[in-house]
Amino acid sequence: MSFFTWGSKDIGIDLGTANILVTVKGKGIVLQEPSVVAIDRKTGNILATGNEAKEMLGRTPEQIKAVRPMKDGVIADFTATQLMLKNILGKVGKKYNVGRPRVVVGVPSGITEVEERAVEESVIQAGAKEVYLIEEPMAAAIGASLDVGEPSGSIIVDIGGGTTEVAVISLGGIVVSHSLRVAGDELDEDIVNYIKKEMNLAIGDTTAEQIKMQIGCAMPLMTETSMEVRGRDLADGLPRTVKVTSTQIEEAMKESISKIVEIVKLTLEKTPPELASDIVEKGIVLAGGGALIQNLDKLISIETGMPVYVAEDPLECVVRGTGKTLEDLERLKTVLINARKRK
């Protein structure tokens, strides 16, 4: 197995819809940026990536376009993704003296072969020597320190920006999994629509995301919280500030949150009985940015009757999982999608 003699400069990437995280072997997480690119329409050159580009979303003049190249966890804009990856691998490569690295990338479990090839090709074009893909829930489980190689079952719920992935894992493989294209972005959209409908105010996605992170909840909080929100009045087009409460935001996100809870229940129903008893004992682990929504763990616990835990640093689980896979590749190579196909 010559291609598994790994050098010291391997890279793990969580190519998320909302954020892209990169880990370098032996260095830990070296980059965490929003998955946004600003491109000059005339020349096609990259003007900015990450935070800088995110600040341009919804604010760019004609000649600049700011795009989020990933949609629902997969590549929507191939060229922009390629540019973004090239830029990021270039940045990391320069700083950490990485030549042509071998790369492990986390991808959604419902990904098609065409989408798989698109990811592989993008990373190779961006300068990688070899690319391995790992399903995000598997990476998240490894990153959350679940022992995926054991013959007992674990369940992970990874709520990202574009997709919610629920997977039951045993013996280094995914036994049952469901992928739902309802996650963080959808919740932001729910908040935008709610404020538009109920308060006649237009707000942007970035503002909606801030509201979700600050006062979003899946069940009523002990004490209701609120925040001031600025937007454009839809009646007269002028800026206006309103006060929004956690109760209103809970109402706004209710429908999408219940879809997430349903997919967890559906996965549990499809789990083989032998593994189900392990899961009851170990509980459900939540990862991804969505795991930080207040009281979501409580709601899932009430709905499933099982203990629910939020992983440590849930946003970093997938990328930490890609990093741990790099470190222990001999034992974990069964978890790589395309390594399985190359045998």
N, C-alpha and C positions, 0 to 999 in steps of 0.2 A: 504494500500500500504506500507507494512512494509519495503520493500527494498529501499524505498525513504527517510527513516530517515537517512540522511547522517551525517557521523561523520565529524570531522574537518580536517581529513587528506585525502581528495580526490585528485586524480591526473588527469590532462588532458594531453593527448599525441597527438602530430601531428607526426604521423609515416610517414614521407615523404621519397620519393625516394632519395633525395639529403641530407636532414637534418632531424634530429629528435629533436623536442622541447618538453619540459616538463614544466607543470605549476602545482604548489601545491596550493590548496585552501588557501587563505589568505596570500600567499607569492609571488604570481605573477610567472613570468617565471624564473625557477631555473636552466634550462639547455638548451643549444642549441649547438648541435654537428653535424658534418657530419654523415650520416647513413653508416658508414663503420666499419667493424670488421676485426681484424687481428687474425688469428687462427693458432695454431701450428698443422701442419698436423699429426704429430706422436701421440700426446696426445689428440688432439681435444680441448685443453684448449684455452681460450681467452688470447691473449697477450696484445691487446690494442683495444680501441673503439674510435670513434670520431676523433678529430683532429690528435691524435697520429697515428691512423690507416690510416687515409687519406694520411698522409705523406709517408706511406709505399706503397701506390698504385703504381703498375708498377715498384717497386724497391725492391721487396722482394726476398730473397734467396729461394732455393728449399723447405726448411722445413716449411716456413711460407706462408700462403695464406692470402692476404688482399682482402676481398670481400664486395660488396655492396649488402646486402641481399634483398633489395627492388628493384623491377623493375616495371616501369610504375605504381607506387603507390601501388602495391600489393606485397605480399611476394613471392619472387622467390626462396629463399633459407631458408627453414623452420627452420632448425637447427641453422643457423647463426643468424636468426632473434630472435629466442628464447634466444640464448646466449646473444645477444646484449641487448634485453629487460631486461633480468635477471640482467645483469651488470648495466644497467642504473637505473632500479628500486632499485637495491641494493644500488647504490651510493646515490640516492635521499633519499631513506629510512633511511640510516645511518645518513646523514647530517640533515634531518628534522624530524627525529624520527617518520617515518611513518611506521605503522605496516603492516597489510594486507589491502592495500587501495582499494577503489572503483575507477575504472578508466573509463574515457570517452576517446575514441580514434576516431580521424578523419580518415575516409576512403574515397576513391574515390566513386563518385556516381554511376559509372558503375560496381561496384563490384558484383561478383557472390556470391551465397550462400556458395559455397565451400570456396571462398576466405574470406568471412565473418567469417566462422567457424575457418579458419586458424589463423586469427587475434585474435579472441576471445581466442582460445586455447593457443596461444603464450603468451598472456598477463596473463592468468590464471596460466600457467606453470611458468611464471616469478614471481608469488607470489601475484597476485591480488585476492581480495575476490570476486568482481563482475566486469563485464565489460559491458560497454554500447558503442554502435557505433553511430557515427554521420557522416552524409555525409559532406565531406570537403567543398563544396560550401556553405552549410548551416552554418557550423562552421565559415567559412570565413566571411559570411554576418553578423553573430552575432558579430564576432571579429571586424568587420569594423563599428560596431555600427549602422547597418541598423535595423530598427524595423521590425523583421521578423514576429511578431504576428499580424501586422496590415492587414486589408483587402485590402490594396493597393499593387501593384506589385513593386518589386525591382529586378534589375538584377546584378548578380555578375559574374566576370570572374576571376577565380583563376588559375594562370599560375605557376605551381609548377616545380619540377624537372622532374617527369615522365609523368604527365598528365596536360592537360588544361581542366578545368571544367567550363562550363557556365551554370548558373541556374537562372530561374525566380522564385522568392519566394513570396508567399502571404499566409497569415493566418497560419503561422508556418509550411508550407509545400512547397515542391518543385513542381511547376506546370509544368514546362518544363525544361529538362536539357539535355545537351550533354556533353559527355566526349571524349576527343581526346588524343590519346597517342603520342602527339607531344607537347613538352614543353622544359624546360631548357636543359635537357640532349641531346635532339635532336639538339638543336641549337649549343651546344658544338661540337657535331659530325659533323655538317655542317661546322664548322670553321676548324676542323681537316682536313676534306676532301678537303676543298677549298685550304688550305695552302699546302696540299700535291700535289694537281693538278696544282695549279698556280705557286707555288714557289719551288716545288720539295723538300719540307722540311717536315720531320716527327715531329709532336709535340704531347704531351700527352693531355689527357682530362683536367687535372688540369690547364695546360697552356691555353687551349682553353677557359676554364671557366673564367680565369683572363682576357683574351682578351675581351670576351663578356661583362664582368662587367665594364671594363675600357672604351672601345671605341665602344661597340656594339650599333647599332641604327636601328630603323625600317624605318626611313626616313632620308634624308641628314641633317646633323647638320649645324648650321649657319656657324661655321668654322670647317673645317675638322680637326680631331685629329689623331695622330698616336702613335704607341709605338714600342719599339724594342722587338723582339721575338727570343728566342733561341730554336734551334731544331737540328735534325740530318739530314744532307744532304743525300738525297736518292741516289745520284750518287756515292759519295765516302765514305759515312758512317761517315763522320767527323762532329763535331759540327759546326754550322754556325748560325750567327745572321742576321735577316732580319728586315726591317721596314714594319709594316702593318698599313694601314690607316682605318679610320672609314668607308670610302666609300667601301673599299674592304669587310669589315665585314658585312656591310649592304647587299652587293651583295651575300655574302656567306649564310646569314640567310633568304634571301628574300622568298624562296619557303616555308619554314616552317612557317614564320611569316604570309604569305598569307593564309595558312591553318588555323591558329589561328583566323585571321580576318573572314574567311569564316564561321567558326563554330559559331562565335558571330552573324553573319548575319542570319545564318540558325535558330538559337534559337529565334531571334527576329521575323522571319517570322512565326514561330510556336506558338508565344505567342497570347493568346486570346485578342481580340481588347480592352476589358475593361481594361486589365492590361497594354496593350501597351501604352495607353495614359498616365498612371501613370509614366511609364518608361521614356517616352519622357520628362516629366517634371523633374524627378529626375536624369536622366542620368545613365550611366553605371559605375559601380565601379570595378576597377582592384585590385586584391590582388595576393599574391604569389611573389616569387623572380622575375619572368618574368615581373611583373608590373614595375620593375625598368629599363627595357631596354629603353634607351632614345628615345623619340618621338613615342613610341608605342601607348600612349594615343592619340596623335595627329592623327596618322594613322587610328586608330579605329573610332575616331570622324569624320574624313573626309569620311571614307567608310560607316558609318551608319547615318551620319547627326545628331548625337546626342552628348550631352555633355558627356565627359568621365573624371572620377576622379580617381586618384591613392589613395588607402586607406593609412591611416597613418601606418607606419611600416608594409608594405605589407607582409613581410616575417613572421610576427608574428600573422597575422590575424586568421589562423586556430587554433593555440594553444590558443590564447586569447579567441576565440569562445568556445573552450572546457571548459576553465576556467569559462567563464560567464554562461555556461550551468549548470555547477556544482553549481554555486551560486544561480541560480534561477530555480532549477529543477522542482518544481511544475508547473510553468508556461510553461517551455520549454520541458517537457518530450515528447510532441508529436513529437519533432524533432529527437528523438533517434530511430534509425532503429529497434534495437532488443527489445526496450521497447514496441514498437507498437505490435510486434509479441507475446509478453508474456501475453497480456491481456486475 
